[in-house]
Amino acid sequence: MENLANKKCVPCEGGVPSLKDEEVKEFITKVVGWNLEEEDGHKQISKTFKFKNFRESLDFVNTVGKIAEGEGHHPDIHIHYNRVTLVNYTHAISGLHENDFILAAKIDEIKA
């Protein structure tokens, strides 16, 4: 499988199925530290990042925002002082799409 961080998110306006369980199992191995969860009947992936202080958290969120805008795919973002939790899933299909893993891989590159 190609390095996900080198791929580009493709527009997803719905009408496509979410990833099958076996596809999710393969993709989750490519994004270290991301957790597979189920909430409100849909699968999602999440990861919490820790920082020294609130300023570093905000800087990280702003960088994530630039990447998300460039990809046209946006995570749910939760800031708790020195921790940022990101949740990826494709709202239009109420589940996981390859885009969610591509975005996760790109985010991991900035925190590496």
N, C-alpha and C positions, 0 to 999 in steps of 0.2 A: 504494500500500500504506500502510495506517495506520501511524503511529509505533508501533513495537513496544513502547517503554517505557510507552505508555499502555494496553497490553493486559494481560490477566490470564492467567496460566497456567491451563490446564484439567487436571483430573486425568487421568492416563494410566497405567492399570494393565496395559497390554499389549493385545494383540488388535487393534491398529491398525498399519498399515504405517508404516515410517519414511518421511521425506520423499524424494521422487524427486530425482534429480540436478538437474533444471531448477529445482525449488523451492529446493533448497539454494543454487544459484548466485544466485538472486534474494535470498534471505534474507541471505547472507553479505555482500552489498553494503550492507546496512542496519546492520551492526555493525562499525564501522571498527576495524582493528587485530586483529581476531580471525582466527585461522588455521584453515583447514579441514585436517583430518588424518584419517588412517585408522590405527587401531591395533586389533590383535586381531580384525580382520575387521569392525569397525564404524567408521562416520564419527563424528567429534567435532569440536568447535571449542575452541580454547584461546587464552588471552591471558596475557601476563606483565606485571605491574604493578610498577614500581620505586618505592621509598620512601627516605627519608633514613636510616632505622634500623629495628631490629626492632620497636620500640614502634609506629611508624606502620604497619608491616605487620600487626601484631596488631589495631590499631584498624580497619584496612580489612577484615580477615577477619571481625571481629565485626559490622561493618556489613553485609557480604555475607551473613553468617549470618542476620541479622534479615530481610533481603529474601527470602532463600531460604525461610525458615520461613513468611513471609507468603504466598509464592507456592506453597508445597508442592512446590517443585522445587529440587533441591540440586546444586551443582557439586562436582566433586572439587577439593580445595584442597591445594596444595603450597606450603609456606613455606620460603624459603631466606634467612634473615636479613632483608635489605632488599628481597627480591623475593617476589612472590606469583604463582603460576601457577594459573589456574583452568581447569578442563576441564569442558565441558558436553556431555553426551549423555544420552539417555533410556535408562537401564538396562533398563527393562521391555520395550523394543522393540529393544534393542541397536543403536540408531542415533539419528539426529537427528529431532526433532519441533519444531514451531513454538515450544514452551515453551523450548527451549534458546536460541533467538534472543531471545525475550522477556526471559529472565533476563539474557542478555548485555547487552541494551540498558539494562535497569534498573541493572545494575552499572556500565556506562559513565557513567550519569548521576551516580553518587556520586563518580567519579574525574575528572569534567570540570573 
